Amino acid sequence: MYKIFLLLVSFTILSANEFNDLLQQLDENRLLKIKDYEIKATNEYYRSQEGLYYPRIDIKSNYIHLKQTPQIAIHLPGVPSQWIDAGTQNIYDGQLILSYPLFRGYAIKNLVKKAQLQMQMAKLKKDDLKRNLKLKFSVFYGTLYSLKAMNTALDEAKNALESSYNKAKGFYKVGLIPQSELFNIKANFYKIKANISKNNSDIKVLNNNIFYLTSQYAKATTLPNISLTKKDIRNRADIKLLTRILLSNKLDIQLAKANNYPQIDLVASYKKVGNSINLDGDGFTNSDQSYAGIMLKYNIFNGFEDKYKIQSAKSNYFAKKLFLDDYIKKVELNIKNEYLKLDSLKQTLQWANEALLASSKYLKLTLGRFEQQLISSDELNRAIATKAKNKANLEKIKSDIFIQKSKINLISGDSL
């Protein structure tokens, strides 16, 4: 007995390890790999937005050929006007330009914050996807266990019918029962084999789905123990994601308000001009035209565009805020309802145990009565089918409880 107990414990541990090992394999799922690239993209975009804090340096070069040589008119008293050259037809210039945004109405700061939020949102989208994949995998695993347990019950029923059929053949040979009794048992035997065949097909479909998620097949011969854990639903990935979206909408308000401020830039340029690529002057103006200064730009009127942009951003923010509040309330209600379903399943499990115990005793009694030819094959078939049905139903309820616990943990947080 002690050895049997140790074997059962070891079997349970191995099954729990299989479930946890397959959960770990979800990290290699292609859908999650896609999310990794999206995270990398938002990270690079965030780094690009940080570049707005730095000065900008550009090199610029121009060549212009004028249709006519620039001239100016000289007017002196008593002397006819004279035209003289004031430049050349070929104009070259090259410059190194430095520009630095001294003030943008806090727009740069908010743009960088928005990019940072987008990076966080990409990570949270991956976490939420993984949570949903875990839930889908748990349903597949629990259902697979249920189907295999049903096949075990059907196998027992098939063996019982086979044994009864052999005994019935003996009764028939000595003329104790009609041939119709044999056909009745045999028909039920093949019906059970058909159900087993259908279950085997469903098992393959489920295992293919598990393989798609984890790149491995599952045995699911027993169910791991799932403990319920209390968590703060605000730590759920999807709720964190919606919170980040709300913060991003709030930054949109600040970005819209940035247009109410002046834009101030520091500008400087090292500039050389000339009538050749040497940029050594054109004989008329100085070759060095470098400069430094501060540029201020302030919009006075743009048809109330900024005003309506601010109002639009505010309305969008308040809509998202109400949506988040409602979403949290629905999640809380959903969790409450799922606990009620779990309580109902636990009560159903109690009655399923009693039903299996009763049907097992009834089948034992029925087999004895059949051997004594006190009942027909119809009653025997019903007794065998009832026990198989009750046994399969018991394991299905266990599977449903496993799935329900997994679901509650995952909708309450992000882990099993």
C-alpha positions as CSV (number, residue, x, y, z in Angstrom):
1,M,0.0,0.0,0.0
2,Y,2.9,2.4,0.9
3,K,4.5,1.7,-2.5
4,I,1.3,2.4,-4.3
5,F,0.9,5.7,-2.4
6,L,4.5,6.7,-3.4
7,L,3.7,5.8,-7.0
8,L,0.6,8.0,-7.0
9,V,2.5,10.9,-5.4
10,S,5.3,10.6,-8.0
11,F,2.8,10.4,-10.8
12,T,1.0,13.6,-9.6
13,I,4.3,15.5,-9.3
14,L,5.3,14.4,-12.9
15,S,2.0,15.6,-14.2
16,A,2.3,18.9,-12.5
17,N,5.8,19.3,-13.9
18,E,4.4,18.5,-17.4
19,F,1.8,21.3,-17.1
20,N,4.4,23.8,-15.7
21,D,7.0,22.8,-18.3
22,L,4.5,23.3,-21.1
23,L,3.5,26.7,-19.6
24,Q,7.2,27.6,-19.9
25,Q,7.2,26.6,-23.5
26,L,4.7,29.3,-24.3
27,D,7.6,31.8,-24.1
28,E,8.8,30.4,-27.5
29,N,5.4,30.9,-29.1
30,R,5.6,32.8,-32.4
31,L,2.9,35.3,-31.4
32,L,5.0,36.3,-28.4
33,K,8.1,36.5,-30.6
34,I,6.3,39.0,-32.8
35,K,5.6,41.1,-29.6
36,D,9.3,41.1,-28.9
37,Y,10.0,42.8,-32.2
38,E,7.2,45.3,-31.5
39,I,8.9,46.0,-28.1
40,K,12.2,46.5,-29.8
41,A,10.6,48.9,-32.4
42,T,9.0,51.1,-29.6
43,N,12.3,51.1,-27.7
44,E,14.2,52.4,-30.8
45,Y,11.5,55.0,-31.3
46,Y,11.8,56.1,-27.7
47,R,15.5,56.6,-28.2
48,S,14.9,58.5,-31.4
49,Q,12.5,60.9,-29.5
50,E,15.2,61.5,-26.9
51,G,17.3,62.9,-29.7
52,L,15.0,65.9,-29.7
53,Y,16.8,67.1,-26.5
54,Y,20.1,67.4,-28.5
55,P,21.2,70.2,-30.9
56,R,20.9,69.6,-34.6
57,I,23.9,69.9,-36.9
58,D,23.4,70.1,-40.7
59,I,25.7,70.6,-43.7
60,K,24.2,72.6,-46.5
61,S,25.6,73.5,-49.9
62,N,24.1,75.4,-52.8
63,Y,25.0,76.3,-56.4
64,I,23.0,78.9,-58.3
65,H,23.6,80.2,-61.9
66,L,21.9,83.5,-62.5
67,K,20.5,84.3,-65.9
68,Q,22.0,87.8,-65.7
69,T,24.9,89.2,-63.8
70,P,23.6,91.3,-60.8
71,Q,24.1,95.0,-61.4
72,I,23.4,98.3,-59.6
73,A,22.8,101.7,-61.1
74,I,25.0,104.6,-60.0
75,H,23.3,108.0,-60.0
76,L,25.5,111.1,-59.7
77,P,24.4,114.8,-60.3
78,G,25.0,115.9,-63.8
79,V,26.3,112.5,-64.9
80,P,24.3,109.9,-66.8
81,S,23.4,106.8,-64.8
82,Q,26.0,104.0,-65.0
83,W,25.4,100.3,-64.4
84,I,28.1,98.4,-62.8
85,D,28.4,94.7,-61.8
86,A,27.4,93.9,-58.2
87,G,28.0,90.2,-58.2
88,T,28.6,87.2,-60.4
89,Q,26.4,84.8,-62.3
90,N,27.8,81.7,-60.5
91,I,27.0,81.7,-56.8
92,Y,28.3,78.9,-54.5
93,D,27.8,78.7,-50.8
94,G,28.4,76.1,-48.1
95,Q,27.5,76.2,-44.4
96,L,27.5,74.2,-41.2
97,I,24.3,74.9,-39.4
98,L,23.7,74.4,-35.7
99,S,20.1,74.7,-34.3
100,Y,19.0,74.0,-30.7
101,P,15.4,74.2,-29.4
102,L,15.6,76.4,-26.3
103,F,11.9,76.3,-25.6
104,R,9.0,74.4,-27.3
105,G,6.2,74.9,-24.7
106,Y,7.2,71.6,-23.0
107,A,6.3,69.7,-26.2
108,I,9.7,67.8,-26.4
109,K,9.4,66.6,-22.8
110,N,5.9,65.4,-23.5
111,L,6.8,63.7,-26.8
112,V,9.6,61.8,-25.0
113,K,7.2,60.7,-22.3
114,K,4.7,59.6,-24.9
115,A,7.3,57.5,-26.6
116,Q,8.3,56.0,-23.2
117,L,4.6,55.1,-22.6
118,Q,4.4,53.4,-26.0
119,M,7.4,51.3,-25.1
120,Q,5.7,50.3,-21.8
121,M,2.5,49.6,-23.7
122,A,4.2,47.2,-26.1
123,K,5.6,45.2,-23.1
124,L,2.2,45.1,-21.5
125,K,0.6,43.9,-24.7
126,K,3.0,41.0,-24.7
127,D,2.2,40.2,-21.1
128,D,-1.6,40.3,-21.8
129,L,-1.2,38.1,-24.8
130,K,0.8,35.6,-22.7
131,R,-1.9,35.7,-20.1
132,N,-4.6,34.8,-22.7
133,L,-2.4,32.1,-24.2
134,K,-2.0,30.6,-20.7
135,L,-5.8,30.6,-20.3
136,K,-6.3,29.0,-23.7
137,F,-3.6,26.4,-22.9
138,S,-5.3,25.6,-19.5
139,V,-8.6,25.0,-21.3
140,F,-7.0,22.7,-23.8
141,Y,-5.1,20.8,-21.1
142,G,-8.1,20.4,-18.8
143,T,-10.3,19.3,-21.7
144,L,-7.6,16.8,-22.9
145,Y,-7.5,15.3,-19.4
146,S,-11.4,15.0,-19.4
147,L,-11.4,13.2,-22.8
148,K,-8.7,10.8,-21.7
149,A,-10.6,10.1,-18.5
150,M,-13.7,9.5,-20.5
151,N,-11.9,7.0,-22.7
152,T,-10.7,5.2,-19.5
153,A,-14.3,4.9,-18.3
154,L,-15.4,3.7,-21.8
155,D,-12.6,1.1,-21.8
156,E,-13.8,-0.2,-18.5
157,A,-17.4,-0.4,-19.8
158,K,-16.1,-2.1,-23.0
159,N,-14.2,-4.7,-20.9
160,A,-17.3,-5.3,-18.7
161,L,-19.5,-5.8,-21.8
162,E,-16.9,-8.1,-23.4
163,S,-16.9,-10.2,-20.2
164,S,-20.7,-10.2,-20.0
165,Y,-20.9,-11.1,-23.7
166,N,-18.7,-14.2,-23.2
167,K,-20.9,-15.3,-20.4
168,A,-24.0,-14.6,-22.4
169,K,-22.6,-16.8,-25.2
170,G,-22.4,-19.7,-22.8
171,F,-26.0,-19.1,-21.7
172,Y,-27.1,-19.0,-25.3
173,K,-25.4,-22.2,-26.2
174,V,-27.3,-24.1,-23.5
175,G,-30.5,-22.3,-24.5
176,L,-30.9,-20.2,-21.4
177,I,-31.2,-16.9,-23.3
178,P,-32.4,-15.9,-26.8
179,Q,-29.9,-14.7,-29.5
180,S,-31.4,-11.2,-29.3
181,E,-29.8,-10.8,-25.9
182,L,-26.4,-11.5,-27.5
183,F,-27.0,-9.0,-30.3
184,N,-28.1,-6.4,-27.7
185,I,-24.9,-6.7,-25.7
186,K,-22.8,-6.7,-28.9
187,A,-24.5,-3.6,-30.3
188,N,-23.8,-1.7,-27.1
189,F,-20.2,-2.9,-27.3
190,Y,-19.7,-1.5,-30.7
191,K,-21.4,1.8,-29.7
192,I,-18.8,2.2,-27.0
193,K,-16.0,1.5,-29.4
194,A,-17.4,4.2,-31.7
195,N,-17.4,6.7,-28.9
196,I,-13.8,5.8,-28.0
197,S,-12.8,6.3,-31.6
198,K,-14.5,9.7,-31.7
199,N,-12.8,10.7,-28.4
200,N,-9.4,9.6,-29.9
201,S,-10.0,12.0,-32.8
202,D,-10.9,14.8,-30.5
203,I,-7.8,14.1,-28.4
204,K,-5.6,14.4,-31.4
205,V,-7.2,17.8,-32.3
206,L,-6.7,19.1,-28.8
207,N,-3.1,17.9,-28.8
208,N,-2.5,19.6,-32.1
209,N,-3.7,22.8,-30.6
210,I,-1.4,22.3,-27.6
211,F,1.5,21.6,-29.9
212,Y,0.7,24.9,-31.8
213,L,1.0,26.8,-28.6
214,T,4.0,25.0,-27.0
215,S,5.6,23.0,-29.8
216,Q,5.1,19.9,-27.6
217,Y,2.3,17.3,-27.1
218,A,0.7,16.7,-23.7
219,K,-0.1,13.5,-21.9
220,A,-2.5,15.1,-19.5
221,T,-3.0,11.8,-17.5
222,T,-3.8,13.7,-14.3
223,L,-4.4,17.3,-13.3
224,P,-2.0,19.5,-11.2
225,N,-3.3,21.1,-8.1
226,I,-4.2,24.8,-8.6
227,S,-4.3,27.1,-5.6
228,L,-6.3,30.3,-5.8
229,T,-4.3,33.4,-5.2
230,K,-5.8,36.8,-4.3
231,K,-4.4,39.6,-6.4
232,D,-4.9,43.3,-7.1
233,I,-6.6,43.4,-10.5
234,R,-5.0,46.7,-11.2
235,N,-1.8,44.8,-11.7
236,R,-3.4,42.9,-14.6
237,A,-1.5,43.6,-17.9
238,D,-4.5,44.8,-19.8
239,I,-5.6,47.2,-17.0
240,K,-2.0,48.5,-16.8
241,L,-2.1,49.0,-20.6
242,L,-5.3,51.0,-20.4
243,T,-3.8,53.1,-17.7
244,R,-0.8,53.9,-19.9
245,I,-3.1,54.7,-22.8
246,L,-5.0,57.2,-20.5
247,L,-1.7,58.8,-19.5
248,S,-0.8,59.1,-23.1
249,N,-4.1,60.8,-23.8
250,K,-3.3,63.2,-21.0
251,L,0.0,64.1,-22.6
252,D,-1.9,64.8,-25.8
253,I,-3.6,67.6,-24.0
254,Q,-0.2,69.1,-23.0
255,L,1.1,68.7,-26.5
256,A,-2.0,70.6,-27.8
257,K,-1.4,73.3,-25.3
258,A,2.3,73.6,-26.3
259,N,1.1,75.6,-29.4
260,N,0.0,78.4,-27.0
261,Y,3.7,79.1,-26.2
262,P,6.3,80.7,-28.3
263,Q,9.0,78.6,-30.0
264,I,12.5,79.8,-29.2
265,D,15.6,78.4,-31.1
266,L,19.3,79.0,-30.9
267,V,20.7,79.1,-34.4
268,A,24.3,79.5,-35.6
269,S,26.0,78.9,-38.9
270,Y,29.5,78.8,-40.3
271,K,28.8,80.0,-43.8
272,K,31.2,80.6,-46.8
273,V,30.2,82.0,-50.2
274,G,32.0,82.6,-53.5
275,N,31.9,82.5,-57.3
276,S,33.6,79.1,-57.3
277,I,33.6,75.9,-55.3
278,N,36.6,77.3,-53.4
279,L,34.1,79.6,-51.5
280,D,36.7,82.4,-51.4
281,G,34.3,85.2,-52.2
282,D,33.0,86.7,-55.4
283,G,34.9,90.0,-55.4
284,F,31.9,91.9,-54.3
285,T,30.8,90.6,-50.9
286,N,32.7,89.1,-48.0
287,S,33.1,85.3,-48.3
288,D,32.5,84.7,-44.6
289,Q,28.8,85.1,-43.9
290,S,28.7,83.2,-40.6
291,Y,26.1,84.1,-38.1
292,A,24.6,83.3,-34.6
293,G,21.3,84.3,-33.1
294,I,18.1,83.4,-31.4
295,M,14.9,82.9,-33.4
296,L,11.5,83.4,-31.8
297,K,8.3,82.2,-33.4
298,Y,4.8,82.8,-31.9
299,N,1.5,82.2,-33.6
300,I,-1.0,85.0,-33.1
301,F,-4.0,83.5,-34.9
302,N,-4.6,80.2,-36.8
303,G,-8.4,80.1,-37.1
304,F,-8.9,78.7,-33.5
305,E,-7.2,75.5,-34.6
306,D,-5.2,75.2,-31.3
307,K,-8.3,75.8,-29.2
308,Y,-10.3,73.0,-30.8
309,K,-7.3,70.6,-30.7
310,I,-7.1,71.1,-26.9
311,Q,-10.8,70.5,-26.5
312,S,-10.6,67.4,-28.7
313,A,-7.7,66.0,-26.6
314,K,-9.6,66.7,-23.4
315,S,-12.8,65.0,-24.6
316,N,-10.7,62.0,-25.7
317,Y,-9.0,61.8,-22.3
318,F,-12.3,61.9,-20.4
319,A,-13.8,59.2,-22.6
320,K,-10.8,56.9,-22.0
321,K,-11.0,57.6,-18.3
322,L,-14.7,56.5,-18.1
323,F,-13.9,53.5,-20.2
324,L,-11.1,52.4,-17.8
325,D,-13.4,52.9,-14.8
326,D,-16.1,50.8,-16.5
327,Y,-13.6,48.2,-17.6
328,I,-12.3,47.7,-14.0
329,K,-15.9,47.3,-12.7
330,K,-16.6,44.7,-15.3
331,V,-13.5,42.7,-14.4
332,E,-14.4,42.8,-10.8
333,L,-17.9,41.6,-11.6
334,N,-16.5,38.9,-13.9
335,I,-14.2,37.6,-11.1
336,K,-17.1,37.5,-8.6
337,N,-19.3,35.5,-11.1
338,E,-16.4,33.1,-11.8
339,Y,-16.1,32.4,-8.0
340,L,-19.8,31.6,-7.9
341,K,-19.4,29.2,-10.8
342,L,-16.5,27.5,-9.0
343,D,-18.6,27.1,-5.8
344,S,-21.3,25.5,-8.0
345,L,-18.8,23.1,-9.5
346,K,-17.5,22.1,-6.1
347,Q,-21.0,21.2,-5.0
348,T,-21.6,19.3,-8.2
349,L,-18.4,17.3,-7.7
350,Q,-19.7,16.1,-4.3
351,W,-22.9,14.8,-5.9
352,A,-21.0,13.3,-8.8
353,N,-18.9,11.3,-6.3
354,E,-22.0,10.0,-4.7
355,A,-23.5,9.1,-8.1
356,L,-20.4,7.2,-9.2
357,L,-20.4,5.3,-5.9
358,A,-24.0,4.3,-6.2
359,S,-23.7,3.3,-9.9
360,S,-20.6,1.2,-9.1
361,K,-22.6,-0.7,-6.4
362,Y,-25.6,-1.0,-8.7
363,L,-23.4,-2.4,-11.6
364,K,-21.9,-5.0,-9.2
365,L,-25.3,-6.1,-8.2
366,T,-26.6,-6.1,-11.8
367,L,-23.7,-8.3,-13.0
368,G,-24.5,-10.8,-10.3
369,R,-28.2,-10.8,-11.2
370,F,-27.3,-11.2,-15.0
371,E,-25.2,-14.2,-14.2
372,Q,-28.2,-15.6,-12.4
373,Q,-30.3,-14.8,-15.4
374,L,-32.6,-12.6,-13.3
375,I,-32.4,-9.5,-15.6
376,S,-32.2,-8.9,-19.3
377,S,-29.3,-7.5,-21.3
378,D,-31.0,-4.2,-21.5
379,E,-30.7,-3.6,-17.8
380,L,-27.1,-4.8,-17.8
381,N,-26.3,-2.3,-20.7
382,R,-27.9,0.5,-18.8
383,A,-26.0,-0.3,-15.6
384,I,-22.7,-0.4,-17.5
385,A,-23.4,2.8,-19.4
386,T,-24.6,4.6,-16.3
387,K,-21.4,3.8,-14.4
388,A,-19.2,4.8,-17.4
389,K,-21.2,8.0,-17.8
390,N,-20.9,8.9,-14.0
391,K,-17.2,8.2,-14.0
392,A,-16.6,10.3,-17.1
393,N,-18.8,13.0,-15.6
394,L,-16.8,13.0,-12.4
395,E,-13.5,13.5,-14.2
396,K,-15.1,16.2,-16.4
397,I,-16.2,18.1,-13.3
398,K,-12.6,17.8,-11.9
399,S,-11.4,19.2,-15.3
400,D,-13.9,22.0,-15.2
401,I,-12.8,22.9,-11.6
402,F,-9.1,22.9,-12.8
403,I,-10.0,25.2,-15.7
404,Q,-12.1,27.4,-13.5
405,K,-9.3,27.9,-11.0
406,S,-6.8,28.6,-13.7
407,K,-9.2,31.1,-15.2
408,I,-9.8,32.9,-11.9
409,N,-6.1,33.2,-11.2
410,L,-5.5,34.5,-14.7
411,I,-8.3,37.0,-14.7
412,S,-7.3,38.2,-11.3
413,G,-3.7,38.7,-12.3
414,D,-1.1,37.4,-14.8
415,S,0.1,34.1,-13.4
416,L,-1.1,30.6,-12.5
